Every structure is written in structure tokens, then in C-alpha cells.
Amino acid sequence: MSSPEEYKAKPAAKTPGMAAVWMPLPGSLAGGDHALLDWLSRGDIERRALPSEPLDGLLYLLGRRADVTGRAAIRFYGQTGDRPNVWMAAADPVYLEPRLDHLFLHALPAREFEAGTLRKLFDHLHDKLADDGSADFARVGRMGYLRADEPLETATLSAAAVDQRVPNDWMPSGLAAARFRQLLSEIEMALHDHPVNAARVEAGRFPVNSLWLWGGGMLPTAISERLPPLFSNDPLPLGLWRLNESPAAAWPGSVERCLDASADGFAALIPFAAEHVDELEPALEALHDALRRRELAEVRLFFANGAVVKLRRAHRWRWWRNARKYPLTGNGGIDAPDR
């Protein structure tokens, strides 16, 4: 299995570029640095519809189209460096909670699973459901995939994006839904009472009672436009950047290192693990300082709650704006001010 290249320092930028960064929730700054919140509130602010993928947030900041097909194959390419030549869908372990008149989706984070635990589940599914060879379940690291001879309609968003929601709106509908729902039913029956789930329940965790099948398709062809250098641990954007022969590396741990490794701007996806003040504030401080020192011409941020903020040096003069008048914090979105 291949891994993203580590970042390499490059010469200082000749022309200030743009930083496009997807970030965890700004609500984690509540009670933190009010100067940073005031700085954010002075930018151009808008609200994007949720749920969405971090990849789509980055592409929006970069002004690129987000209608990327074959996302499972792209993610596989980002994980392994191998170009799949078959149809595949991502198969994320989930708990579908039955409620009175609907299901409620709980995404199960990859960090909850040892590779051996997932291997047992996917080997079991392979033995139960892949008898005729027309479909196959496979695990790569802590991520799962369905490979099939015949394409089928799948969900449009990942389990992580639909987490804590009623999933119906993102599942196939109409005639296309029949095969999808049949396969889900077979998966749920195969996973019922599996020893891995018994152990999870005993440990106080949700069982894996289904797989969320999404992003089905073939690996697409590259787009003609090259993309700015990317820093991310997410294999989906890494795969898209690789596909387009654009530079990509693992998240190096700080915005300063991204700046050191980029000649004229970059794109980055800060990991969800950074969703606390100790790591989020330094990232924002580094972007603020780079903008102030003219190392960057613009900073564009897409927060996990749908808040989008675009900042330039001239915005520092918008002194009448502050975090109390134009709040960015919280899960419920933002109030976008008139410009």
C-alpha cells in the first residue's frame, strides 16, 4: 500500500498565492482567541448547504466543479496508488438505528477498528455473499469496498457526511433502489449476531449492522486543469489530486509547513482530530500572519458547519465587524452579513 509523500520545503514564494483550507468546526474556538474570531468575522462570509464532503468544500474554495464521479475508485487510488479497472463502491461500516418510523445513521469511525477486526467482517461477507463471483467485498486498511461486475446505484455521500441524520435523502430511489436495498438487506442479515458485533456491544459500542455503499463508479479520467499543492490525510482528495497529476502530500502537522513547501499557495484539509483549540488556533494564527506578511494574497476557509470565509489583507479595515455581531461559532451555521 502506498502512502502520500511527505512534504518537502521549497523556496519562498515569488508571488503571494491563495490558501484554501477545510477546517473542523469553528465552534471549537468558543472561549478562545477573540482576536481570531474578530478577524474571521471581517471576511466575506457565506453559508453552504450541508451535508457535504470535505473534498467538495475544497473544490468550492478553488472554484472547481464538485461533480466528481467514481469517488470510491478515486479513494482506493488515493489509498493504494493502484488504478482500479473495475466498478467499485465504498463500503463504510455503520450502525443503522431503527426508530419508530425511520432509520438513523451512525457512522463508525475508522479509529474504532483494528485492521484484523474489519478483516473478519469483510471475510465473512465475502464468504456469505460472493459465491457467484459477480460481487466481492474487500478491505484496504480501515476502509471497505464492494467490487461488482454489474454497476448499481449507490448513496451519493459518505457515511461520515450523513452521520447523525436520516439517510433516505442520499440513498437511491425509484426503480434503481431495488437492487441497492436488496443488497443492504443481505448485508444486514449476514452481519447479524457476528462475534465482532457481540464484542462491540459488550464494550459499549454500536454494532456494525450494515455497510453504507456510496460513491460507486469506475475511476474517471483526469481533468485538464492542474490543482494547487494539497496537504491531506484523506485518501479521497489525495486520489483526485494524484489522478490529475497535481502535487499532494500528507498533512504535515502545521500550516507553517504547508507554506514552507508551497511556492504560490496551497490547499489543505485539516484532520478531524484537530477539532480543539490547541490545534485549530495555531492554524488560524499562521494563516492570519501569512496574510499580514503578504506571504498569501488570500485565505479561503470552509468550516465543517458550512461556514465559508474568504479573507484578504484589506478586510482588516472592517473594524465595525466582530464575532459578537457576525458569529461563526456553533453547529447551526452562521449569520452572513451584508457586504
C-alpha positions in Angstrom: 0.0 0.0 0.0 1.4 3.4 -1.0 1.3 6.4 1.3 1.3 10.1 0.5 4.7 11.7 0.0 6.0 13.7 2.9 6.2 17.4 2.3 9.4 18.9 1.1 10.4 22.5 1.8 10.5 24.8 -1.3 11.9 28.3 -2.0 10.0 31.2 -0.6 7.0 32.3 -2.8 7.8 34.8 -5.5 4.1 35.7 -5.9 1.7 35.5 -3.0 -0.9 32.9 -3.7 -4.1 31.6 -2.1 -4.6 29.1 0.8 -7.8 27.1 0.5 -8.3 25.2 3.8 -11.1 22.9 5.0 -11.3 23.1 8.8 -13.1 21.5 11.7 -15.9 23.4 13.4 -15.2 27.0 14.4 -17.3 26.3 17.5 -14.2 24.8 19.0 -12.9 28.4 19.3 -15.6 29.4 21.6 -14.0 31.0 24.6 -10.7 31.1 22.8 -8.8 33.9 20.9 -11.4 36.6 20.3 -9.0 38.4 18.0 -9.0 35.5 15.7 -12.8 35.3 15.8 -13.0 39.1 15.0 -10.5 38.6 12.1 -12.7 35.8 10.7 -15.8 37.9 11.1 -14.3 40.7 8.9 -14.0 38.4 5.8 -16.6 37.7 3.1 -18.9 35.2 4.8 -21.5 32.8 3.3 -23.2 29.6 4.3 -23.2 26.4 2.2 -25.7 23.7 2.4 -25.0 20.6 4.5 -24.2 17.8 4.5 -21.2 17.9 2.1 -17.9 16.2 1.7 -14.6 17.9 2.7 -13.5 17.3 -0.9 -16.4 19.3 -2.2 -15.6 22.1 0.2 -12.0 22.3 -1.1 -13.2 22.2 -4.7 -15.7 25.0 -4.0 -12.9 27.2 -2.4 -10.8 26.6 -5.5 -13.6 27.5 -7.9 -13.6 23.9 -9.4 -16.7 21.8 -10.2 -17.6 19.3 -7.5 -19.4 16.8 -9.7 -16.7 14.2 -9.3 -17.8 10.7 -10.2 -16.3 7.3 -9.2 -15.4 8.5 -5.8 -14.8 5.1 -4.3 -12.4 4.3 -7.1 -10.7 7.6 -6.5 -10.4 6.9 -2.8 -9.0 3.5 -3.5 -6.4 5.1 -5.8 -5.5 7.6 -3.1 -5.1 4.8 -0.6 -3.0 2.4 -2.6 -1.6 4.2 -5.6 -3.1 1.4 -7.8 -5.6 2.4 -10.6 -8.7 0.1 -10.3 -10.1 -1.0 -13.6 -13.4 -2.4 -12.2 -16.6 -0.8 -10.9 -16.4 -0.3 -7.2 -18.3 1.4 -4.3 -17.1 2.4 -0.9 -18.5 0.2 1.9 -18.3 2.0 5.2 -19.2 0.2 8.4 -22.3 1.9 10.0 -25.0 1.3 12.6 -28.5 1.9 11.2 -30.5 2.6 14.3 -34.2 1.5 13.8 -36.5 4.2 15.2 -40.3 4.4 15.2 -40.8 5.2 11.5 -37.3 5.6 10.1 -33.7 4.7 10.3 -31.0 6.9 11.8 -27.4 6.6 10.6 -24.4 6.4 12.9 -21.0 6.5 11.1 -18.5 4.3 12.9 -15.1 6.0 12.9 -12.2 4.0 11.4 -10.2 4.6 14.5 -12.6 2.3 16.4 -11.4 -0.7 14.3 -8.2 -2.7 14.2 -7.5 -3.9 10.7 -7.9 -7.5 11.9 -11.4 -6.8 13.2 -12.6 -5.3 9.9 -10.9 -8.2 8.0 -13.1 -10.7 10.0 -16.2 -8.8 9.0 -15.3 -8.4 5.3 -14.1 -12.0 5.0 -17.4 -13.1 6.5 -19.3 -11.0 3.9 -17.2 -12.4 1.1 -17.9 -16.0 2.2 -21.7 -15.3 2.6 -22.5 -13.1 -0.4 -19.8 -13.5 -3.1 -20.5 -17.1 -4.1 -21.1 -16.5 -7.8 -18.1 -14.1 -8.2 -20.3 -11.3 -9.5 -19.5 -9.2 -6.4 -16.7 -9.1 -3.9 -16.2 -7.4 -0.6 -12.6 -6.2 0.1 -10.9 -4.3 2.9 -8.0 -2.0 2.5 -6.6 -0.8 5.8 -9.6 0.5 7.8 -11.7 1.1 4.7 -14.0 -1.2 2.9 -15.0 -1.7 -0.8 -17.6 -3.5 -2.9 -16.4 -4.6 -6.4 -19.1 -5.8 -8.8 -19.4 -6.9 -12.4 -22.6 -5.0 -12.9 -22.9 -1.4 -11.6 -25.6 -0.5 -9.2 -26.9 2.8 -7.9 -25.3 3.8 -4.5 -25.6 6.6 -2.0 -24.3 10.0 -3.0 -22.5 10.9 0.2 -20.2 9.1 2.6 -21.3 7.8 5.9 -19.2 10.4 7.7 -21.1 13.2 5.8 -24.6 11.7 6.6 -23.7 10.8 10.2 -26.4 11.6 12.7 -29.1 12.0 10.0 -32.0 10.1 8.5 -30.2 8.7 5.4 -33.1 8.4 3.0 -32.4 11.6 1.0 -29.0 10.3 0.0 -30.0 6.8 -0.9 -31.1 5.6 -4.4 -34.8 6.0 -5.1 -37.3 4.6 -7.6 -36.5 1.5 -9.7 -32.8 2.0 -9.1 -33.2 1.5 -5.4 -34.4 -2.1 -5.6 -31.0 -3.8 -6.1 -29.4 -1.4 -3.6 -31.9 -2.2 -0.9 -31.8 -5.9 -1.6 -28.0 -5.9 -1.2 -28.3 -3.9 2.1 -30.8 -6.4 3.4 -28.4 -9.3 2.6 -25.5 -7.5 4.3 -27.6 -6.8 7.4 -28.6 -10.5 7.6 -25.0 -11.7 7.2 -23.7 -9.3 9.9 -26.5 -10.1 12.4 -25.1 -11.9 15.5 -21.5 -11.8 14.2 -19.0 -12.3 17.1 -17.3 -9.0 16.3 -20.6 -7.2 16.9 -21.2 -9.2 20.1 -17.8 -7.9 21.4 -18.6 -4.4 20.3 -21.9 -4.3 22.2 -20.3 -5.8 25.3 -17.7 -2.9 25.1 -20.5 -0.4 24.9 -20.2 0.4 21.2 -22.7 0.3 18.4 -22.6 -3.0 16.4 -21.8 -2.9 12.7 -25.2 -3.9 11.4 -24.8 -2.7 7.8 -22.4 -1.2 5.3 -23.0 2.2 3.7 -22.5 1.8 0.0 -21.6 5.1 -1.7 -19.6 6.7 -4.5 -20.0 3.8 -6.9 -18.4 4.0 -10.3 -15.2 3.5 -12.4 -12.1 5.5 -12.0 -12.7 8.7 -14.1 -10.2 10.3 -16.4 -8.2 13.3 -15.2 -9.4 16.8 -15.7 -7.1 19.1 -17.8 -6.5 21.7 -15.0 -3.7 21.1 -12.5 -4.6 21.8 -8.9 -2.5 23.6 -6.3 -0.4 21.5 -3.9 -2.6 19.5 -1.5 -1.8 18.5 2.1 -4.3 16.0 3.5 -4.6 12.5 5.1 -7.9 11.9 3.4 -7.4 9.4 0.6 -10.4 10.8 -1.5 -8.8 14.2 -2.2 -5.4 12.6 -2.4 -6.7 10.3 -5.1 -8.2 13.1 -7.1 -5.0 15.2 -6.9 -3.0 12.1 -8.0 -5.4 11.5 -10.8 -4.8 15.0 -12.1 -1.0 14.7 -11.7 -1.0 17.5 -9.2 1.3 17.6 -6.1 -0.1 16.0 -3.0 1.3 15.1 0.4 0.2 14.0 3.8 -0.9 16.7 6.3 2.5 17.8 7.7 1.1 18.9 11.1 1.0 22.7 10.7 0.1 25.5 8.3 3.7 26.8 8.6 5.0 23.6 6.9 2.4 23.9 4.2 3.7 27.4 3.5 7.3 26.2 3.5 6.5 23.5 1.0 4.5 25.7 -1.4 5.7 28.2 -3.9 2.4 30.1 -4.5 -0.4 28.9 -2.4 -1.8 25.5 -1.4 -5.0 23.5 -0.5 -5.2 21.6 2.8 -7.7 19.5 4.8 -7.0 19.7 8.5 -7.8 16.4 10.1 -10.9 16.0 12.3 -8.6 15.1 15.1 -7.7 18.9 15.2 -11.2 19.8 16.4 -10.0 21.5 19.6 -8.4 24.9 20.4 -4.9 23.6 20.8 -4.5 22.8 17.1 -7.1 24.9 15.4 -6.0 28.2 16.8 -2.4 27.8 15.7 -3.6 27.0 12.2 -5.7 30.2 12.0 -2.9 32.2 13.6 -0.4 31.0 10.9 -2.9 31.9 8.1 -3.5 35.3 9.6 0.2 36.0 10.0 1.0 34.8 6.4 -1.7 37.1 5.1 -0.4 40.0 7.1 3.2 39.4 5.9 2.0 39.2 2.3 3.1 35.6 2.0 -0.5 34.9 0.9 -2.8 37.1 -1.1 -6.0 35.4 0.1 -7.2 32.9 2.6 -10.3 30.8 2.0 -11.7 28.7 4.7 -14.5 26.1 4.6 -15.6 25.0 8.1 -17.4 21.8 8.8 -20.6 23.6 9.8 -20.9 25.1 6.3 -19.4 28.5 7.1 -17.2 29.8 4.3 -14.9 32.7 4.9 -12.8 34.5 2.3 -10.2 36.9 3.7 -7.8 39.4 2.2 -5.5 42.0 3.8 -7.9 44.9 3.1 -10.5 43.2 5.2 -8.6 44.2 8.4 -10.1 47.7 8.0 -13.6 46.3 8.5 -13.3 47.2 12.2 -17.0 47.5 12.7 -17.4 43.8 12.2 -16.7 41.5 15.1 -17.6 38.0 16.4 -20.4 39.3 18.5 -22.2 40.8 15.5 -21.4 38.1 13.0 -20.9 34.8 14.8 -19.1 32.0 13.1 -19.2 29.5 16.0 -21.6 26.6 16.7 -23.1 23.8 14.7 -26.1 25.7 13.5 -24.5 27.7 10.7 -23.6 31.4 10.5 -25.3 34.7 10.0 -23.9 36.1 6.8 -23.5 39.9 6.9 -24.3 42.3 4.2 -21.1 43.4 2.4 
